[in-house]
Amino acid sequence: MIKLDEFVTIKEAAKILGVSLNTLRNWHRDGKMTVYRNPISGYRLFKKTDLEQLLRQIEESGKHPTGWKRPAKPK
């Protein structure tokens, strides 16, 4: 059974990923992110595990999904 505490709102997901709400909407529209809907309100919900997986991929790649690259560490 799916529990609501396994999900976050679009606002919370945007904060976790460091992107705007519209970026998440666009990623969903473009098929880059899976979005679930609250059965009562229809609001977009994002699975915490999906966000954690995306953050791991970002960390491993060294660049942000919007194209931003992490500055090189000073020597």
C-alpha positions in Angstrom: 0.0 0.0 0.0 1.3 3.4 -1.0 1.7 5.9 1.9 1.4 9.6 1.4 4.5 10.2 3.5 6.6 8.6 0.8 5.9 11.6 -1.4 6.6 15.4 -1.4 4.8 18.2 -3.0 6.2 20.0 -6.1 7.4 22.9 -3.9 9.3 20.5 -1.6 10.8 18.6 -4.6 11.9 21.8 -6.2 13.6 22.9 -3.0 15.3 19.5 -2.6 16.6 19.6 -6.2 17.4 23.3 -6.3 15.3 24.0 -9.3 12.1 26.0 -10.0 8.6 24.7 -9.9 8.3 25.3 -13.6 11.5 23.2 -14.3 9.8 20.3 -12.5 6.6 20.8 -14.5 8.7 20.9 -17.8 10.6 17.8 -16.8 7.3 16.0 -16.2 5.9 17.2 -19.5 9.1 16.1 -21.3 9.0 12.7 -19.7 12.1 13.2 -17.6 10.5 12.8 -14.2 7.7 10.6 -13.0 4.9 12.5 -11.3 2.2 11.0 -9.2 -1.1 12.7 -8.5 -2.9 13.1 -5.2 -6.1 11.1 -5.7 -8.2 13.8 -3.9 -6.7 17.1 -5.0 -4.9 16.1 -8.2 -1.7 17.9 -7.0 1.6 16.7 -8.4 3.6 14.5 -6.0 7.1 13.3 -6.3 8.4 10.1 -4.7 11.2 10.8 -2.2 13.1 7.7 -3.5 13.0 9.1 -7.1 14.4 12.4 -5.9 17.2 10.7 -3.9 18.1 8.7 -7.0 18.3 11.8 -9.1 20.4 13.6 -6.5 22.8 10.6 -6.6 23.0 10.8 -10.4 23.7 14.5 -10.2 26.4 14.0 -7.6 28.1 11.3 -9.7 28.0 13.3 -12.9 29.2 16.5 -11.4 26.8 18.6 -13.2 23.3 19.9 -12.5 20.4 18.5 -14.6 19.7 22.0 -15.9 23.1 22.2 -17.4 24.9 24.0 -14.6 28.3 22.5 -13.9 29.9 22.4 -10.5 32.9 24.7 -10.3 36.3 22.9 -10.2 37.7 22.6 -6.7 40.7 24.9 -6.1 44.0 23.2 -5.8 
